[in-house]
């Protein structure tokens, strides 16, 4: 049986570095998949980690989609009048950092339809791929702020790759938080905060650890440090982006899509 472990724990505002402290409060048991869920609320913020074995098997991916969709509904609480902006952070030219842009390829975009009139079974969804400062010369946070000002969404979803806190969690967790993130801070390159406070709207962040640094793996840390990623990271990013994309489509829109 494929086991997926879910833990909601104390929040941190830097989703780019995976949280490694687990403060369990309430445990629920779901016999369908043998899924363990724990829930903790810290102030007004939530932080959720979904742990899974692997994503190479189709059945296991569908189980993960179902679990992730269930969790996303708790965060997004989609209503008919909602307007969503989904942002895929990261560098599309660097495979381990391309989770955000790749996931956007799976999203059902509908905002253009709403300009034509009422739309049934769909919510108003737009996407944004800001790329990285090194490729565009423009900070991601500036592009996000200007887009929010232009289209006025009430819910923003940020998708980004994480740096794993532990080797065994590399490409084996998906994290969600409603506290916001600091892009680049996982590699000591903070580009500014993306949160309800800075964007004046609800911000939900989704991430998965795709790299781990050498010092996290080594028993004896050294001054020389570098990032490590699985050899099949291109396949894993492809699968994770499909899982997150499908889960978001199922969560946001009324119809159950097969995409």
C-alpha positions in Angstrom: 0.0 0.0 0.0 1.2 3.5 -0.8 1.4 5.6 2.3 1.2 9.4 2.3 1.9 11.2 5.6 0.4 14.6 6.2 1.7 16.9 8.9 0.4 20.4 9.7 3.0 22.2 11.8 4.3 25.5 13.1 4.6 28.0 10.2 7.7 29.7 8.9 7.5 32.5 6.4 10.4 31.1 4.3 8.9 28.2 2.3 12.0 28.1 0.2 13.8 26.3 3.0 11.8 23.2 4.1 10.7 23.2 7.7 12.2 20.5 9.9 10.4 21.0 13.2 7.2 19.0 13.7 4.8 20.0 16.4 1.9 17.6 16.3 -1.4 18.5 17.9 -4.2 16.4 16.4 -4.1 13.1 14.5 -6.7 11.8 12.1 -6.5 8.4 10.4 -7.8 7.8 6.9 -8.2 4.0 6.2 -8.6 4.5 2.5 -4.9 5.0 1.8 -3.5 4.5 5.3 -2.8 8.3 5.4 -1.8 9.9 8.6 -2.8 13.6 9.1 -1.7 15.8 11.9 -2.9 19.4 12.4 -1.4 22.4 14.2 -2.4 26.0 14.1 0.1 28.7 15.1 -1.7 32.0 15.5 -3.7 32.7 12.3 -1.4 30.7 10.1 -1.3 27.0 9.0 1.6 25.0 7.6 1.1 21.6 6.0 3.5 18.9 4.8 2.4 15.9 2.7 4.9 13.1 2.7 4.9 10.4 0.0 7.0 7.5 -1.2 7.4 8.2 -4.9 5.6 9.5 -7.9 6.6 7.0 -10.6 3.5 4.8 -10.3 0.2 6.2 -11.9 -2.0 4.9 -9.1 0.2 6.4 -6.4 0.2 9.7 -8.2 -3.6 9.7 -8.3 -3.7 9.0 -4.6 -1.4 11.9 -4.0 -3.6 14.2 -6.2 -6.7 13.2 -4.1 -4.9 14.0 -0.8 -3.4 17.2 -2.1 -6.7 18.4 -3.4 -8.4 17.7 -0.1 -5.7 19.8 1.7 -5.9 22.6 -0.9 -9.6 23.0 -0.5 -9.0 23.7 3.2 -6.6 26.5 2.3 -8.3 28.0 -0.8 -12.0 27.6 0.2 -13.0 28.4 -3.4 -16.2 30.5 -4.0 -17.9 31.4 -7.2 -16.8 35.0 -7.1 -13.1 34.3 -6.4 -10.5 35.6 -8.8 -7.2 33.6 -8.7 -3.7 34.5 -9.8 -1.4 31.5 -9.9 2.3 32.4 -10.0 5.0 29.9 -11.0 8.3 31.1 -9.5 11.7 29.7 -10.6 14.0 29.4 -13.5 12.6 27.5 -16.5 16.2 27.0 -17.8 17.2 25.2 -14.6 15.4 21.9 -14.2 15.5 21.6 -10.3 14.2 25.2 -10.1 11.5 24.8 -12.8 8.7 23.4 -10.7 6.7 26.7 -10.7 6.9 27.4 -14.4 6.2 23.7 -15.3 3.1 23.6 -13.1 1.7 26.6 -14.9 1.6 24.5 -18.1 -1.0 22.2 -16.4 -3.3 25.0 -15.1 -6.7 25.7 -16.8 -6.6 29.5 -17.5 -10.1 31.1 -17.7 -9.7 34.8 -17.1 -10.2 35.7 -20.8 -13.5 33.8 -20.8 -14.8 36.0 -18.0 -14.3 39.1 -20.1 -16.9 37.7 -22.4 -19.6 37.0 -19.8 -20.8 34.5 -17.2 -18.9 31.2 -17.1 -20.3 28.0 -15.6 -18.4 25.4 -13.6 -15.1 27.4 -13.8 -13.5 30.1 -11.6 -11.7 33.1 -12.8 -8.0 32.0 -13.1 -4.9 33.8 -14.5 -1.3 32.7 -14.4 2.0 34.5 -14.2 5.5 33.3 -14.9 7.9 36.0 -13.7 11.1 34.0 -14.3 14.2 35.0 -12.3 16.0 38.3 -12.0 19.1 36.9 -13.8 17.0 36.1 -16.9 14.8 39.2 -17.0 16.5 42.0 -15.1 13.2 42.5 -13.2 12.5 41.3 -9.7 9.7 38.7 -9.4 8.1 40.6 -6.6 7.7 43.7 -8.8 6.0 41.7 -11.5 3.7 40.1 -9.1 2.7 43.3 -7.4 2.0 45.0 -10.7 0.0 42.1 -12.0 -2.1 42.1 -8.8 -2.7 45.8 -9.2 -3.8 45.3 -12.8 -6.2 42.3 -12.5 -7.1 42.6 -8.8 -7.3 38.9 -7.7 -8.5 38.1 -4.2 -6.4 34.9 -3.9 -2.8 34.5 -5.1 -1.2 31.0 -5.2 2.6 30.9 -5.3 4.4 27.7 -6.6 8.1 27.2 -6.1 10.9 24.7 -5.6 12.3 24.2 -2.0 15.7 23.3 -0.6 15.2 20.1 1.5 15.8 20.2 5.2 16.8 16.5 5.2 18.0 14.2 2.4 15.2 11.7 3.0 12.6 14.4 2.2 14.1 15.2 -1.2 11.3 15.1 -3.8 9.2 13.3 -1.3 7.1 16.1 0.2 4.7 18.8 -0.9 4.3 21.8 1.4 1.5 24.3 1.7 1.3 27.5 3.8 -0.9 30.6 4.1 1.8 32.7 5.7 3.6 33.8 2.5 7.2 33.2 1.3 10.6 35.0 0.7 11.7 33.9 -2.8 15.4 32.9 -2.9 15.9 32.9 0.8 16.6 29.1 0.8 19.9 29.9 -0.9 20.6 33.2 1.0 19.3 35.3 -1.8 16.2 37.0 -0.4 14.2 38.8 -3.0 11.5 40.2 -0.7 8.3 38.9 1.0 5.2 37.7 -0.8 2.4 37.6 1.7 -1.0 39.0 2.6 0.8 41.9 4.2 2.8 42.9 1.1 0.2 42.0 -1.6 -3.0 43.0 0.2 -4.8 39.8 -0.7 -4.8 36.2 0.4 -1.5 34.3 -0.5 -1.2 30.5 -0.5 2.3 29.0 -1.2 2.9 25.5 -2.5 6.4 24.0 -2.8 8.3 20.7 -3.1 12.0 20.1 -2.2 14.0 19.5 -5.3 17.5 20.2 -4.1 19.5 19.5 -0.9 22.9 21.1 0.0 26.0 19.0 0.5 26.4 20.0 4.1 23.0 18.6 4.9 24.1 15.2 3.5 27.7 15.2 4.9 28.4 14.0 8.4 31.2 16.6 8.6 30.1 20.0 7.1 32.8 21.9 5.2 33.2 25.5 3.9 32.6 24.3 0.4 28.9 23.7 -0.2 26.8 23.0 -3.3 23.3 21.8 -4.2 22.5 18.2 -5.0 19.5 16.9 -6.9 18.4 13.4 -8.1 19.7 12.2 -11.4 16.1 11.8 -12.7 15.0 15.3 -11.6 13.6 16.1 -15.1 11.1 13.2 -14.8 10.3 14.0 -11.1 9.7 17.7 -11.9 7.4 16.6 -14.7 5.4 14.3 -12.4 5.2 16.8 -9.5 4.1 19.6 -11.8 1.3 17.4 -13.2 0.2 16.4 -9.6 0.2 20.0 -8.3 -1.5 21.3 -11.5 -4.2 18.7 -11.5 -4.9 19.2 -7.8 -5.2 22.9 -8.3 -7.6 22.5 -11.2 -9.8 20.1 -9.2 -9.7 22.4 -6.2 -10.5 25.7 -7.9 -12.9 24.6 -10.6 -16.2 22.8 -10.1 -15.8 20.2 -12.8 -13.5 17.1 -12.3 -11.0 17.4 -15.1 -8.9 14.5 -16.5 -6.1 16.9 -17.6 
